[in-house]
Amino acid sequence: MAKSRGLIKNKGHFMPNGSYKNAPLTEEVEQIWFSLTDDCNMRCRYCFVPKDKNYMCTGVIEKALDLLFLSPGDNKKAILFGGEPLLDLKLVCSLTKLARKKADLLKKSFQLGVGTNCLYLTRKATNFLKKEDFQISVTLDGNRKTHDKYRITKEGEPTYDTVTKNLAKLQKEVPASRICCLLGVYHEEVENLVDNFLHVCEKIGVESINIEPIQTNHPWTKTEISRFKFNLLKIFNYILDKIEKNNFVFINSLNRALENKMKNRVNQSVFRKNLVVFPDGKITINPFLYYLDKKYIIGDVLGSIDPAKAETPFNLRKDIVDFNIIRVRDHFCNKMAEYLINKSKTDPKFSRYVGEATSRIFE
């Protein structure tokens, strides 16, 4: 068998190794985020990513996949994002082929996800994503007015019509369970959260939605956070009404909370699902951190990882990145998850919902 350079733990760092076999990684890496490029065909008003035409090379991809597959655990996942990853479909195909090969070799299950703005979704790309059974997350901020206010092309043109047209084509080809909408919520749009949510699930017909409060450029005020909580609870009540009617709608962060509680996952290692690899091979535990300061880089797939850095708390000014709004969302999702699990013990409809929700975790 041809050898491939893996990663083993040595004195607190992950170091190069010459074999697939017996790589003694002590930390499970279940999922890695691959930032394939900073390049993008959109210029969203709240985006923090510089639009450089840098693309991940196959050498970095292979080392990152080794980090994923050589760690303990039999269930592995790669999520591809950017920038816009589908600008280089050949790169996506190469990563997929290499990952499948490693998964088969090591007899591990493997799942792929991709985040796309759906602006450049060709027939070839759709066929490939369908064939490889990708989970496909499409960025859509709600109705035309909200979406086009923030998500525009390089030329400043609106994108709602193109995105929804391409999404409709995708919905005809791919099962609903494999499609999720990433609903960005800018602080100025918090009052429209419910309307935008309903637009995506009822007008566009998407069953899975990830509510993503925008964390950059603005600290959420107490009033905005209060309105976000109020509207999130309204959405939860809407979901409960739909469950009673056997018509399910899913929220990704709620699905994730359900899985964690069902599997009793408490105080998980940051290595498990948070590692982000960038085109130059650098690694962080959050996509924002790479662009803010080099001190937040915890390692390099071509060199080593420093676990101590990964566990070090980072303090950022809220006007740069406001992580608190994500904590608020996740807190309420945890409470909702507890309620759903208790209901599922006596109500078959809720039991079925919980079971399906935990199979629809997109990221």
N, C-alpha and C positions, 0 to 999 in steps of 0.2 A: 504494500500500500504506500502511495506517495505521502510523504509527511508534509504537514502544514503547520506554520508557527502558531501556537496557541498562547495562553496566558496562565501563569500559575502564581500563587501568592508566595511572596518571599520578603520577610521582614516588613510586613505592612504595605507592600506594594505589589501590583500585578506585573510580572516580568515575562519577557519572551521565553517560550519553551518550544522544543522541537517536535512534539508529537501530540496527536489527538488524545492518546490514551492516558488515563490516570492523572489528568490535570487537577491537582488538589485545590480547586477554588473553594474557599470556605463560605463565600457569599453567593446566594442564588441571584442570577440576573435573568429574570423572566421576560423582560421587555426592554428593547432599546429603541429610542427615537433617532431616526436617521435624517438629519438636516442636509438633504442632498445638494442644495444650492441656495444662495441668497438671491439669485436671479428671479425676476417675476414680471409678469405682463400686466400687473395692476399696481396702483399707487394708493392704497387705502390710507385715509387721512390719519388713522390712529396707529398705523403699523410702525414697529420699532426696528425692523430688519433693513439694513442698508442694501441697496439693490446692486450688488456686485455680481459679475458674471463668473462666479467661481462654482465649480462642480466637483463633487466628491470623486476621487479616483478609485479604481478597482483595488488598489493596494490598501487604502483606508477601509474600504468596504469589507475586504476579507478579514482584516484584523478585528474590525468591530464585530463581525459575525462570529469570529472565534471567541471573543469576549462573551458573546451571548450564548453560544452553544456549548462551550467548554465549562461553563459554570454548572453547579448542581441544578437539578430539576429537569423534568421531562417535557414541560410545556413552554414553548418559546414563541415570541412575537416580535415582529419588526414593524414599526410605524414610520412611513416615509412622508416627509413634509418639506417645507422650504420657507421662503421663496415659493415657487410653484414647481413641484417635482415633475409634473407631466410635460414640462418644456423639453425634457430629455428622456423620451420614452425608452430609448436604447439603454440608458443607465438603469432605469427601473427594471427593465427586462433582465439585464445582467445581474443585478443584485438578487432578483427573484430566483434566477437559475442557480446561482451560487449558493443561496440560502437553502433551496430545496435539496441540493446535493449534500450539503453538510447535515441537514436534518435527517435525510435518509441514511447517511453513513453512520450517524450516531444514534439512529432509531429514536428520534425525538419528534413530538408533534410540533407543528409550526403553523403560524397564522400571520397573515400580512394585512396591514392597514395603510391607507393613503389619505392624506388631507389635500384637497384640491379646491381651487376657486371655480372650477368647472367652466372657465372661460375658453379653454383650449382643449376641449374633450373631443378628440377625433374618433371616428369609427374604429380605427385600429386600436386606440387606447381603450375604448369601451370593451372591445372584444377580448383584449388581453386581461383587463381587470376582471372581467366575467369568468374567463377561462381559469384564472389563477385564484378565484374565489376571494378576492380582496374585500375587506370592509372599506367602504368608500365614504369619507366624511367631506361634505360639500359646505363651503362657507356661504351662508345666506343670512343676512341680518334682519329678515322679516319682510315687510311689504315694500313696494317699490319706493315710496318716499323715504323710508328709513335706510334701506339698502343703498340707494343711489346717492344719498347724502354723504356716505363715508367710503363706499367701495367703488372706485373709479379706475379707468384705464390710465396708462401712461400719458395719454393725450387729454386726460381730464373728462372723458366721456362716461356716461352711466353704464352699468353692467347688468342691471336686474333682468332685462329682457333676454339677453344672451345666456345668462346663468340659468334662468328658469326654463328656457327652451332646451338647453343641453341637459338639464336635470330631468326634464320630462322624457327625453329620449333614453336617458339612463334608467329611469324607472320602468320603461318597457322591456328592458333587457336584463335587469338585475333584480333579484328578489328584494322585497321591501326590508327584510331583516338584515340586508347587507348595506343599507344606505342610512346615513345619519346626516342631519344638518347641524352645522356649527353656527349657532345663533349668537353673534357678538352683541353685547349690550354696553353701549357707551353711556357714561353717566348722564348725558343730556337726554338720552332716550329711555331712561328708567320708567317714566310714566307710560310709555308705549310698550312695555315688555309683554304684557298679556296679549294685547292686540297683535303684536308681531309673532308671538308664539302660536297663537291660534291661526294666523295667516299661514304659517309654515305647515302646521299639521292638518288643517282643514282645507285651505285653498290649494296648497301645493301637494298635499297628500303624503307627507313624510311622517312615519310613525316614531322615529327615534330622533331626538333633538338633544344637543349639548348646549346648555345655557352658559355662555362664556362672558362674564363681566370683563370689560376691557380694563386692564390693570395699569396701563402705561399713560404717562403724560398728565395725569390728573389724580389727586387724592380724593377719594369718594367722601363727601361730607356726611354728617350724621343724618341729615334729612334725606339725602339720596340713598343711604344704606337702609334707612327706615322704609322708604318707598320700595326699595328692592325686596326687602323681607315681605312686605304686604303683598306685592304682586306675585312673589314666589309662592306664597301660601294660597293665593287665588288659583295659581296653576296646579298646585297639589290637589286642591278641591276638585278642579276640573278632571284631573287624572282619576281621582277616586270615583267620581260620577261615571266616568267611562268604564272603569273596572266593573262597576255594578251592572253595566249594560254589555259586558263581555266585548268591549271595544277598546283595545289597549293602546296607550300612548306612553312612550318611554323617555326618561331623561337620563343621559349618560352618567352624570355624577351620582344620581340616585341608584342606578344599576350597580355602579361601583361600590357604593355604600352597602347595598344589599349583599353583594358578594363578600365583602370584608366581614360583615357581621355573621353571615352564614358559615364562613370558614374560620371565624374567630381570629381574624387577623388584627392584631393590636401592635402598635409601635413597630411597623414594618421598617426594614432596612431601606435606606434611600437607594440602594443598589438594585432593588427588586424590579421597580418599574419606572425609575426616574432618570436613568442615564440618557443623556443626549449627546450624540456624536455629530460634529460639524465637518464641513468639507476638508478642513486641514487636519482632521484627526483629533482635535482637542475635545475634551469631555467636560460637561457640566451636569448639574442635577436639575437644571431649569433652563429653558431656552432663552429667557431674558438675560441671564447672568453673563453669558458669553460676550454679549455686546456692550456690557456695562464696564467691566474691569477684569483684567487678566487674573487678578487675585482669586476670582471665583472659578477659574479653571482648575479642575481636580486631577487632571491627567491627560494622557495622550495615548490613543490606541497603538501608536507606533513606538511607545516607550513604556510608561507605567502609570498607575493610578495611586494616589495618596488617599487612603480611606479616612485618615484624620481630617483632611480638608473637606471631605464630603460631609462629615458630621459637624463641622464648625458652623455655628449660627451666623447668618449674614443679616446685617441691619442696613436697610436702604431707606432713603427719604421717600415718603409716600408720593411726592410729586414725580418721582422717577418710576417706581413700581409699587403699586398698592396691593400687597398680598392679602390684606385684611378682608377685602371683599370676597376673595375666594374662600377664605376661612368661614365667612358668614354663610355663603352658599352651601359649603360642605357640612357645616353644623346643622343646618335645617334639613339637608338631605339625610344625614344620619338619624335625625329624629323621625323623619318620614319613614325611613327604612325600618326602624324599630316598630313603628305602628303597623306597617305592611306585614312584617314577619309575624307579629302577634295575631293579626287578622287571618293570615294564611293557615294558622293552626286549626281554625274552625270553619273557614269559608273556602270552598273549592275554587271559586273565581279568583280569590286573592292568592291562593296557593299556585294556581296556574300562572298568574301574573308574575309572581316572584321568580318562578322557575324560568319563564321566558326572559325576564329582565336580566337575570344573571348570565344569560347566553348572548346578550346584546351589548357587551361592553366594548366600545369602539376605541377608547383610549384611556 
